[in-house]
Amino acid sequence: MKLFHGKGGLIAHLGTADALEVEKMIDDGDGYAKIVYEAMCLNVAKDIAKLAATVCGKVDRIILTGGISYSKFVSEYITEHVDFICPVEVMPGEYEMEALAAGCLRVLRGEEKLQDFGEIAAAAKDRIRIYPGVEPYTAPER
């Protein structure tokens, strides 16, 4: 189970998940590290392309973000493989905590209503129903 939760991917192959360390390995001539890193980037690019199909190719922009997007190697590799879909923008950094804090402030200031995710989940059932009379996450009785 550790291979699926935190010990797979780069750690399993290279002993580290630190992009800077992996890129140093590559710069030092480690061909295996380069293949593993490129495979990771290619999988990201394939996932982006798969998502483009769900909107019939009507994609305005692909935005690469998160800490790893600071990597020129990663950003250029992925961009090279997906920029035929639409323009790619790189916005390095992780701002999840800032976004959560800003959302809390909007609620505390009365600028936004606190969301009830129980209500949202209940309302979503009708949106995700794929066949009349069949409840989501179930199969029709035969």
C-alpha positions in Angstrom: 0.0 0.0 0.0 2.9 2.3 0.6 3.7 2.2 -3.1 0.3 3.7 -3.8 0.3 6.2 -0.9 3.4 8.3 -0.8 6.2 5.9 -1.8 5.5 5.4 -5.5 6.4 7.5 -8.5 9.7 9.3 -8.3 10.5 8.0 -4.8 10.1 4.4 -5.9 12.3 4.9 -8.9 14.8 7.5 -7.8 14.6 7.6 -4.0 13.4 11.2 -3.9 10.4 13.3 -4.9 12.4 16.6 -4.8 12.4 18.0 -8.4 15.7 19.9 -7.8 17.4 16.6 -6.8 16.0 14.8 -9.8 17.1 17.6 -12.2 20.6 17.5 -10.6 20.7 13.7 -11.3 19.7 14.4 -14.9 22.3 17.2 -15.2 24.9 14.8 -13.8 24.2 12.4 -16.6 21.7 9.9 -15.0 19.9 8.6 -18.0 17.4 6.6 -15.9 16.4 9.7 -13.9 15.7 11.5 -17.2 13.5 8.7 -18.5 11.5 8.5 -15.3 11.1 12.3 -15.1 10.1 12.5 -18.8 7.6 9.6 -18.2 6.0 11.6 -15.3 5.8 14.7 -17.5 4.3 12.8 -20.4 1.6 11.3 -18.1 0.7 14.8 -17.0 0.5 15.9 -20.7 -1.7 12.9 -21.5 -4.0 13.7 -18.7 -4.3 17.3 -19.9 -5.1 16.0 -23.4 -7.7 13.6 -22.1 -9.4 16.4 -20.2 -9.5 18.5 -23.4 -11.6 15.7 -25.0 -14.3 16.1 -22.3 -15.0 19.7 -23.5 -14.7 18.8 -27.2 -11.4 20.7 -27.5 -12.9 24.0 -26.5 -10.1 24.9 -24.1 -9.2 28.6 -23.6 -6.0 28.1 -21.7 -4.0 25.4 -20.0 -2.4 26.7 -16.7 0.5 24.9 -15.2 0.7 25.6 -11.5 2.0 24.2 -8.2 5.5 24.0 -6.9 6.8 21.8 -9.7 5.8 24.3 -12.3 8.9 26.3 -11.2 10.8 23.6 -13.1 11.7 24.8 -16.5 12.3 21.2 -17.6 8.8 20.1 -16.5 7.0 23.2 -17.8 8.7 23.1 -21.2 8.2 19.3 -21.6 4.5 19.5 -20.8 4.0 22.7 -22.9 5.7 21.1 -25.9 3.2 18.2 -25.7 0.0 20.1 -25.2 0.3 23.6 -26.7 -1.4 22.3 -29.9 -4.7 22.3 -27.8 -4.5 26.0 -26.8 -2.0 28.5 -25.2 -0.2 27.3 -22.1 0.5 29.6 -19.2 2.9 28.8 -16.4 1.9 30.2 -13.0 4.4 28.7 -10.5 3.6 28.4 -6.9 1.1 26.9 -4.5 -1.5 29.3 -3.1 -4.0 26.9 -1.7 -3.7 28.2 1.9 -4.0 31.8 0.8 -7.1 30.9 -1.2 -8.7 29.2 1.8 -7.9 32.1 4.1 -9.3 34.6 1.6 -12.5 32.5 1.4 -12.8 32.5 5.2 -12.4 36.2 5.3 -15.2 36.7 2.7 -17.5 34.6 4.8 -16.6 36.4 8.0 -17.1 39.8 6.4 -20.5 38.8 5.1 -19.4 39.1 1.4 -20.1 35.4 0.8 -22.5 32.8 2.3 -21.0 29.8 4.0 -21.6 26.8 1.9 -23.4 23.7 3.2 -21.7 20.8 1.4 -24.5 18.4 2.5 -27.0 20.5 0.4 -24.5 20.6 -2.4 -24.0 16.9 -2.4 -27.8 16.3 -2.3 -28.4 18.7 -5.2 -25.6 17.0 -7.2 -27.4 13.7 -7.3 -29.8 15.0 -9.9 -27.0 16.5 -12.0 -25.0 13.2 -12.1 -27.9 10.9 -12.7 -27.2 9.2 -16.0 -30.4 7.3 -16.5 -33.9 8.1 -15.3 -35.0 6.1 -12.2 -31.5 4.8 -11.5 -29.8 6.3 -8.5 -26.2 7.5 -8.9 -23.6 5.0 -7.9 -26.0 2.1 -8.4 -27.0 -0.3 -11.2 -30.5 -0.9 -12.3 -32.1 -4.0 -10.9 -32.8 -6.7 -13.4 
